[in-house]
Amino acid sequence: MKHLRAIEDVMTHAVISVDRGTAFKDIVEALRMWNVSALPVLGQDGQVVGVVSEADLLLGSQGPEEAHDTTAEQLMTRPAVTVMKDATIPTAARLMARRHLKRLPVVDGDGHLVGVVSRGDLLKVFLRPDEDIGAEIRELIMYQLVRHGSAEVHVHVANGIAYLNGSLPDPAMEDIVVRAAGTVPGVVDVKADFTTPVSA
């Protein structure tokens, strides 16, 4: 079973990019050919130095003559808004929502481009089979409860909703278990019904 926890798990690895000197017309052609709305701009070292979008092209278009001499470096938005490949899926979703972006370049620790993540990529986690989600929840919860041999947790997932029941040795553990289940990509809600010892 493949866990979907980080951006590198859902991003598109085959990425189209341009360099600083790419001409206006070539950028337009690349956007049209690959059916994307923006492209990362790379420096000589392969690091992302900016992003050029359809909006940048429209704003930078002054007419046929001027456009012919315009390059990606003149048009691009900088600094580029990027996300690390090991960032969590919710982190990227919040960043895209806050910046009103449809796509984000994904970079490694040195700032080199390794992929691109789109809104659609982030939504893929909600198409995961319930069986995969349930298996990941069980694995995660067992890790959380490894020191509590008396804990017994049953997991059932239907339409992305995780149903948890069983017995826990400490009432405070219910919140821990529910929170852990809620972090699993693809979970849309968690419903819990545990029995715990009654305090004297």
C-alpha positions, 0 to 999 in steps of 0.5 A: 500500500502506498501512503500519500503523505507528502507532495512528492507522492502526488506531484507530476514528475515530468515537468516542462520549464523554460529558461531566462532567455526563452522568447515570448512566442516560444513561451506561448507555444509551450503553454499551448502545447502542454495545455498549462497556464504557467511554467517555471523559469530556471536559472543556469544551475537548475534552480527555480528563479521565477514563474511565467504565466498566461497573465504575465504574458498578457500584461507584458504584451505591448505589441508584435514588435516588442513581444518578439524581443521579450524574454521569460526573465522580463515577464516572469513573476519573482521570486517564485512561490514554490513548495518543498517535495517533502511538504505535506499535502495540506501545506501545499493546499493552504499555500495555493489557496492563500496565493490563489495559484493553480500550480506550484513548482516543487523543489528539493532542498537546493531549490532545484525543480523536481516536479509540479503540483496542481490543484487536481493533484491534491484532490487525488487523495480523495479518490483513494480506495476506502481499503487503502485509507483504512489500512493506513489508519490502522497502521498509524493508530497501532503506532500510536498505541504500541505502548498500550497493550490493552487498547483495541481499535476497530477501523471501518472506512466508507466513502472517506468517512472513518468509523472507529470503535473499540476500547481504550484504557484511557479516555484521553487517548480517544482524542489522540486516536481521532486526530491521528486518523484525521491526518490520513489523506483521503479521510473526510470525517472521523466518527468514534465510539469507544468504551473506556474505563469508568473512573471510580 
